[in-house]
Amino acid sequence: MRAATLLVLAATVTGLAVPEILWKGLRYRGVAECNTVLHRVQSGVMPMTTDDRQKLKNYAAAGDETLAKLSDEEVLSAFEIRDREELEEICARHGRQMNLAWDDVSLETKCVNADGTVLEYPKVFRIEGSPDFPTDFLARLHVLRRKSDNACGEEFVKVLNGAVTWFMVVEQEVAKVAVPKGWQIFYHGFVEHGALIDSVADFVTCTQIIGPPEWELVPTGRENPLLEDAKKSRLEGAK
């Protein structure tokens, strides 16, 4: 899909909840407003393609809006982006080229952390809220990098059901970024970010982190002043 087509698509999507951002005390709503913030860190949001959104409608019509009847492999087969040109165009729309040359980019990667935890990507996250989720740990701000040379990856996330809340650092201020079903978000590994996964979280994503075959999640130690209010408002809204 060419960039011009994507621009038209972004302007004509109807029937979808839209992304929202809280940053520096101001609220931004919709793709154009949100990207005025995210483009400052060469990241952005955009609607999923017409084909992707039609697949979601078809699954919902068949009684499987949450994709519970599909295996992770089937979800990835339906929604993973494997076309290099499409990945490059997404980067270009948000003001830059890929961080690494393609000969150093793997579409299948592993997050190997110092504590021994390993996560493999691409990955389907199926999150249903639990009071046992370590919310503060998961929302801590971090970057993604290869230890040997500090090379970072690229993260592409499609929200297939529900909505996801991220925290991202933009111009040294933490922003709260809410992305609902039918949208995708893109950011590179040096954008400080975290995710709000708590007792009311309920979403499904197709998450790709491409780049170095192995990398690690590195907490930055930056405090997140939006976390407590975000947790409180979500819990109150769930009552």
C-alpha positions as CSV (number, residue, x, y, z in Angstrom):
1,M,0.0,0.0,0.0
2,R,1.4,3.4,-1.0
3,A,1.7,6.3,1.3
4,A,-0.8,8.4,-0.6
5,T,-3.4,5.6,-0.2
6,L,-2.7,5.5,3.5
7,L,-3.3,9.2,3.8
8,V,-6.7,8.9,2.1
9,L,-7.5,6.0,4.4
10,A,-6.6,7.9,7.5
11,A,-9.0,10.7,6.5
12,T,-12.0,8.4,5.6
13,V,-12.1,5.8,8.4
14,T,-15.5,5.8,9.9
15,G,-17.2,3.8,12.7
16,L,-14.0,3.4,14.8
17,A,-13.1,4.8,18.1
18,V,-10.1,7.0,17.7
19,P,-6.7,7.2,19.4
20,E,-6.3,9.8,22.2
21,I,-3.2,11.3,23.8
22,L,-2.7,13.3,27.1
23,W,0.5,15.3,26.9
24,K,1.7,18.4,28.8
25,G,-1.8,18.7,30.2
26,L,-3.5,18.9,26.8
27,R,-5.7,16.2,25.1
28,Y,-5.2,15.2,21.5
29,R,-7.8,13.2,19.6
30,G,-7.8,11.5,16.3
31,V,-5.0,10.5,13.9
32,A,-4.0,14.0,12.8
33,E,-3.9,15.5,16.3
34,C,-2.2,12.5,17.9
35,N,0.5,12.4,15.2
36,T,1.4,16.0,15.9
37,V,2.7,14.6,19.2
38,L,4.1,11.2,18.1
39,H,5.9,12.5,15.0
40,R,8.1,14.5,17.4
41,V,9.7,11.1,18.3
42,Q,9.4,9.7,14.8
43,S,6.5,7.5,15.8
44,G,2.8,7.5,15.0
45,V,-0.6,6.0,14.8
46,M,-2.6,5.0,11.7
47,P,-5.7,3.0,10.9
48,M,-5.3,-0.6,10.0
49,T,-5.7,-1.3,6.3
50,T,-9.2,-1.9,4.8
51,D,-8.3,-5.6,4.4
52,D,-7.4,-5.9,8.0
53,R,-10.5,-4.2,9.3
54,Q,-12.7,-6.3,7.0
55,K,-11.1,-9.4,8.6
56,L,-12.0,-8.2,12.0
57,K,-15.6,-7.5,10.9
58,N,-15.8,-11.1,9.4
59,Y,-14.5,-12.7,12.6
60,A,-17.0,-10.6,14.7
61,A,-19.9,-11.6,12.4
62,A,-18.9,-15.2,12.9
63,G,-19.2,-14.8,16.6
64,D,-15.4,-14.4,17.4
65,E,-14.8,-10.7,18.0
66,T,-12.1,-11.5,20.5
67,L,-10.3,-14.0,18.1
68,A,-10.5,-16.6,20.8
69,K,-11.3,-19.3,18.3
70,L,-8.1,-18.6,16.4
71,S,-4.6,-19.9,17.3
72,D,-1.8,-17.5,17.7
73,E,-0.4,-18.8,14.5
74,E,-3.6,-18.1,12.6
75,V,-3.8,-14.5,14.0
76,L,-0.2,-13.9,12.9
77,S,-0.9,-15.3,9.5
78,A,-3.8,-13.0,9.1
79,F,-2.3,-9.7,10.5
80,E,1.5,-9.8,10.6
81,I,3.3,-7.5,8.2
82,R,6.0,-9.3,6.3
83,D,6.3,-7.1,3.3
84,R,9.5,-5.0,3.7
85,E,8.2,-2.2,1.4
86,E,5.1,-1.8,3.6
87,L,7.3,-1.6,6.8
88,E,9.5,1.0,5.2
89,E,6.5,3.0,4.1
90,I,5.2,3.1,7.7
91,C,8.5,4.4,8.8
92,A,8.6,7.0,6.1
93,R,5.1,8.3,7.0
94,H,6.5,9.1,10.5
95,G,9.5,11.0,9.3
96,R,12.4,8.7,9.0
97,Q,14.0,5.6,7.5
98,M,14.5,2.2,9.2
99,N,17.1,2.4,12.0
100,L,19.0,-0.6,10.6
101,A,19.8,-1.8,7.1
102,W,17.8,-4.8,6.0
103,D,20.8,-7.1,6.2
104,D,20.8,-6.5,9.9
105,V,17.0,-6.8,10.4
106,S,15.3,-10.0,11.4
107,L,11.5,-10.3,11.3
108,E,11.7,-12.9,14.1
109,T,13.4,-11.6,17.2
110,K,13.9,-12.5,20.9
111,C,13.9,-10.3,23.9
112,V,16.5,-11.8,26.2
113,N,16.7,-9.9,29.5
114,A,19.3,-10.0,32.3
115,D,16.9,-11.8,34.6
116,G,16.6,-14.7,32.2
117,T,13.2,-14.0,30.8
118,V,12.8,-14.5,27.1
119,L,10.0,-13.3,24.8
120,E,9.8,-14.2,21.1
121,Y,8.3,-12.0,18.4
122,P,6.1,-11.6,16.5
123,K,3.7,-12.3,19.3
124,V,0.0,-12.2,19.9
125,F,-0.9,-10.7,23.3
126,R,-4.2,-11.8,24.7
127,I,-4.7,-9.8,27.9
128,E,-7.6,-10.2,30.2
129,G,-7.4,-8.2,33.4
130,S,-6.2,-9.8,36.6
131,P,-5.7,-8.3,40.1
132,D,-2.3,-10.2,40.1
133,F,-0.8,-8.1,37.3
134,P,2.3,-6.3,38.4
135,T,1.1,-3.0,37.0
136,D,3.9,-0.7,38.1
137,F,6.5,-3.1,36.7
138,L,4.9,-3.4,33.3
139,A,4.3,0.3,33.1
140,R,7.9,1.3,33.9
141,L,9.5,3.3,31.1
142,H,12.1,1.4,29.1
143,V,13.9,1.2,25.7
144,L,14.7,-1.8,23.4
145,R,18.3,-2.3,22.3
146,R,21.0,-4.8,21.4
147,K,23.5,-4.8,24.2
148,S,26.6,-5.3,22.0
149,D,26.2,-2.2,19.9
150,N,23.2,-0.3,21.3
151,A,21.2,-0.9,18.0
152,C,17.5,-0.6,18.5
153,G,14.5,-2.4,17.0
154,E,11.3,-1.2,15.5
155,E,7.9,-2.0,17.1
156,F,4.7,-2.3,15.1
157,V,1.5,-3.1,17.0
158,K,-2.0,-3.7,15.6
159,V,-4.8,-3.5,18.2
160,L,-7.2,-6.3,17.2
161,N,-9.7,-6.1,20.1
162,G,-10.2,-3.8,23.0
163,A,-7.8,-0.9,23.6
164,V,-4.2,-0.5,24.8
165,T,-2.7,2.4,26.8
166,W,0.9,3.2,26.4
167,F,3.1,5.8,28.1
168,M,5.7,7.4,25.9
169,V,8.3,10.1,26.5
170,V,8.0,13.0,24.1
171,E,10.3,16.0,24.6
172,Q,11.1,14.9,28.1
173,E,7.4,14.8,29.1
174,V,5.5,11.5,29.6
175,A,2.4,11.2,27.3
176,K,-0.4,8.8,27.8
177,V,-1.4,7.2,24.5
178,A,-4.6,5.2,24.1
179,V,-5.1,3.2,20.9
180,P,-8.3,1.3,20.3
181,K,-9.3,-1.6,18.1
182,G,-8.8,-1.1,14.4
183,W,-5.7,1.1,14.7
184,Q,-1.9,0.4,14.7
185,I,0.9,2.2,16.4
186,F,4.6,2.3,15.4
187,Y,7.6,3.5,17.4
188,H,11.4,2.7,17.5
189,G,13.2,1.1,20.4
190,F,14.8,4.3,21.7
191,V,11.4,5.9,22.4
192,E,11.0,5.5,26.2
193,H,7.7,3.7,26.7
194,G,5.7,1.4,28.9
195,A,2.2,-0.2,28.8
196,L,-0.6,0.0,31.3
197,I,-1.7,-3.6,31.9
198,D,-3.9,-3.8,35.0
199,S,-6.9,-5.5,36.5
200,V,-9.2,-4.0,33.9
201,A,-7.0,-4.4,30.8
202,D,-8.7,-6.3,28.1
203,F,-7.2,-6.5,24.6
204,V,-5.7,-8.5,21.8
205,T,-2.7,-7.3,19.7
206,C,-0.5,-8.5,16.9
207,T,2.9,-7.2,18.1
208,Q,6.0,-7.2,15.9
209,I,9.5,-6.1,17.1
210,I,11.9,-6.3,14.2
211,G,15.6,-5.5,14.1
212,P,18.4,-7.2,15.9
213,P,17.7,-11.0,16.2
214,E,18.3,-10.7,20.0
215,W,17.8,-7.5,22.1
216,E,16.9,-6.6,25.7
217,L,14.4,-4.4,27.5
218,V,16.3,-1.8,29.5
219,P,14.4,0.3,32.1
220,T,15.5,4.0,32.0
221,G,14.6,4.8,35.6
222,R,12.5,7.8,34.7
223,E,9.5,8.3,36.9
224,N,6.0,8.2,35.3
225,P,3.9,11.0,36.8
226,L,0.8,9.9,34.9
227,L,0.7,6.3,36.1
228,E,-1.3,6.7,39.4
229,D,-4.0,8.9,37.9
230,A,-4.3,6.6,34.9
231,K,-4.8,3.5,37.2
232,K,-7.3,5.4,39.3
233,S,-9.4,6.6,36.4
234,R,-9.5,3.2,34.7
235,L,-10.6,1.4,37.9
236,E,-13.3,4.0,38.5
237,G,-14.5,3.7,34.9
238,A,-14.8,0.0,35.3
239,K,-17.2,0.2,38.3
